[in-house]
Amino acid sequence: MTNEYIEVVKRWQAGDVVSVEALKANAARAADAASAAARAADAAAAAAVAAAAARDAANVAYWVKRYEELTNE
């Protein structure tokens, strides 16, 4: 899998003619892609935290119910 943004820079480094505008546009698209990836990672982390919180809430509910069963006998 190739990275289109890196390929533009490689062409420029190899001496191919790449306009300043093309390099600026490439940098902007790469920054947008990185930002989107960061947002996706943040969303995944938030989902993991929510899943852990739900699991913890279920665990607490179980132990509260168990405590009540044991103390009401």
FENNOR-V117673 format. One record per residue. RES is the residue in one small letter. PSI is psi in whole degrees, -180 to 180 (NA if undefined). Layout:
[[RES,PSI] [RES,PSI]]
This chain:
[[m,128] [t,153] [n,113] [e,-30] [y,-40] [i,-38] [e,-39] [v,-44] [v,-40] [k,-41] [r,-43] [w,-44] [q,-33] [a,-7] [g,0] [d,151] [v,115] [v,125] [s,158] [v,-39] [e,-41] [a,-40] [l,-41] [k,-43] [a,-40] [n,-43] [a,-40] [a,-43] [r,-39] [a,-41] [a,-40] [d,-42] [a,-41] [a,-39] [s,-42] [a,-39] [a,-40] [a,-41] [r,-39] [a,-40] [a,-40] [d,-41] [a,-40] [a,-40] [a,-41] [a,-39] [a,-40] [a,-41] [v,-43] [a,-40] [a,-41] [a,-40] [a,-41] [a,-43] [r,-44] [d,-40] [a,-41] [a,-39] [n,-44] [v,-44] [a,-40] [y,-48] [w,-32] [v,-45] [k,-43] [r,-42] [y,-45] [e,-39] [e,-45] [l,-36] [t,-15] [n,-1] [e,NA]]
